[in-house]
Amino acid sequence: MDISDSEFWSAGPPSLLSAAMAPLAGVLLSLLALWTAAMPAPTHVVALYAAAPCRGPAAPSAAVRTVVVDADNRLFWDGRALADVVALDAQMRAVGALPGDEQAEVHIQPHGPVAYGAVIAVLASAQRNGVRAMAVMGEGGFVSDGRGAPIDE
């Protein structure tokens, strides 16, 4: 059948909004109105959860324990030489066993051209034994491969 036939249009052009389509259009419009009303207002805000403000001077922290890693990758705990990483683990375990408020801060000080792996071993020991407050002190003098990337010796 050709669309230009007069028989095709004898009843008139088809209506898109016939009696059966009117309720559907109303439902769709009401759903669109509900959806736009339920959308949150567009904001360009990033939620930041900052720490609570300080209420007076900070309480003095517990003792500071110092771990020194020298150029020969030897470990020292508060100036005393440690035999190996097992002895370091014992010291870290003693610090980590205390409650969080009573734990000593552990300052890790690499001296000279220290192998990166030696400092990472000290950090891993602190993490493994539950030490909560630690800091790496120093000037970052690690042995590098000449391209700036640290290497393990």
N, C-alpha and C positions, 0 to 999 in steps of 0.2 A: 504494500500500500504506500502510495506516495503521500508525503506530508502536505503537498500542495492540493490534494484532492479536496473538493468541497464537501464530500461525505464525512471526511475526518473531522472537520470543524463545524459540522451541522449543529452540534449541541453547544457550540461556543468553545472558546479556549479553556483548557483545564485550569482550575483555580488551585493555587498552592495552599491557600488557607480555607480549605473546605470545612464543613461542619465537624468532621472527624479529627481534623488537625488542630482546631482551636484550643481544646483542653491541653493538648501536649505542649503547645507553645506557651501557655500560661504556667504549666508545671516547670518547664525549662527556664523561663524567666525568673520564677520564684527561687529555683535552685541556684541560679546565677547570683541573685541578690543575697541569698543566705551565704553562699561561698565567699563573696567579696566582703560581707560583714564579718565573717569569721576569720579572715586573714589577719595576721598581726600587722601592725603598722610598720612600714619599711623604715628601718633605722640603720644608720651606718656606724653603729657603736660596737666596740669590742669590749666585752665584759672582762674587767681585770679584778682579780681578787688579791688585794694587797694585804700585807700583814697588819695586824691591829697596831695602832699607834703606841709608842712607848709610854709607859706610866711611871716616869721617874728614872733614876739612874739604874743601870743594869746591875744585876747581882754579880759579884765577882765570880769568874769562872773557876772551875776546878784547876788543878795543877796542869801545867803544859808538859807533855812528854815529847821529846825530840828524837827523831830517828834520822841519823845522818848516813848517807850512802856516799862513800868516798870514790875516788877515781878508779880504785881497784875493785869496786863493787863490794867492799866490806861494809857490814852494817854495824852501827853504833846506836845504843839505846841510852839516852841521857848521858852520853860520854863514855859509856862502858861498851867494849867490843862484844858483839854477839857471835856465837860460833857459826850459826847457819840460820836458814829461814825457819826451822823448827823452833829455835829459841825466840825468834821474832814473833812467831805465832803464839807462843806461850805468853809473851808480854802483851800482845794485842788482845788475847783472850781475857787476860786479867782486866784490861781497860774496858773491854766490851761487856764484861759480866756485871759491871756497875749499872745502876739505873741511869737513864738518860741525863738527868740533871747533875748527877755526881760524876759523870765520865770526864776524864781529862781530855783536853784537846791534844791531838797528835799532830805535830809539825814535822813534815818530811822535808829534809834538806839535802838535795843532791849537791855534792861538791866536785868541782872539776868536770872533766869530760866523762860523765857517767853514762853507762849504757842505759838506753831507754827501758829495756826489759827489767833491769834491777829496780827502777823506781816503780814500774807497773807491778812488780811482785810485792812491793811493800803496800801499795794501794789495794791490791787484791787481798792481802792478808788482813788489812784493816776492815775491808768490806765483809770478808768471810767471817770475821770474828765479832761483828756487830758494833764497830767503832762508829759513832755518829758524828763527831766533830773532828775534822782533819783538814789540814792545809798543806799545800806544797809551797815551800819557801825556797827562794833562790833566784837565779838568773837564767834558768833554762839552758844551761850549758851541757846539752846531751851530745853524744857522739853522733855525727850524721854521715850520710853516704856521699857528701859533696853536693848533693842537689837539694839539701834542706830537709830530707826525710830522715827521721831517726832510724838507727839500726840497732839490732841486738848483737851483743858480742858473746 
